[in-house]
Amino acid sequence: MGRNLKPKHRASRRFNENVADTVKSPLDKRPYPAGQHGPKKTFAKVSEYGRQLLAKQKAKAIYGLLEKQFSLTFKKAQKMPGDIGKNLLTLLESRLDNVIFRSGLANTHRLARQLVNHGHFEVDGIKTDIPSFKVKVGQVIKVKPNKLKKTYWTNLTEILDKVETASWLVLDKKEMTITIAGLPNDDDLPQNIQTNLIVEFYSR
């Protein structure tokens, strides 16, 4: 299974946004792209293609996907009725690793993916360790009982009251379950991804 191993902090500096979801952002000290020229480097005007490419690369960085994974998701979005951009974000938000992140049980996409890969969760009672697994409304994700003894989960229970959960998810902090109450609405979808540019990129 392919993984995006590119440096997240480097990507944050490139997009001038903390796409790594980390508490400490590299932009606090170095709010400019990486490279030997540093903040003095000047950039030529970005072409329309460049803007489209940058929007796509940014979305990939946020969700931690490789090109093949992202393009396949886009093709699925194209086949769905309705707005392609919204379909794309809905599919990305419906990934199991993203649901773990949005529920607050992991503070980064990368950590959420790692927890899924290591078999910490069941979906409707079935062990599921595929980060790209698409959840459906009504499904229940549960932390496996034998994993709750791990240090990560014992430490997390102490700070669950501070955890923020997306409005389309219901987190039971006592039972350590996540119920998919619905699909994300327009307000729940990321506002920092220009889906129109991504659609234009793949429509060339």
Buried (B, 14 or more C-beta within 10 A) or exposed (E): EEBBEEEBBBBBBBBEBBBBBBEEBBBEEBEBBBEEEEEEEEEEEEEEEEBBBBBBBBBBBBBBBBEEBBBEBBEEBEEEEEBBBBBBBBBBBBBBBBBBBBBBBBBBBBBBBBBBBEEBBBBEEEEBBEBBBBBEEEBBBBBBEEBBEBEBBEEBEEEEEEEEBBEBBBBEBEEBBBBBEEBBEEEBBEEEBBBEBBBBBBEE
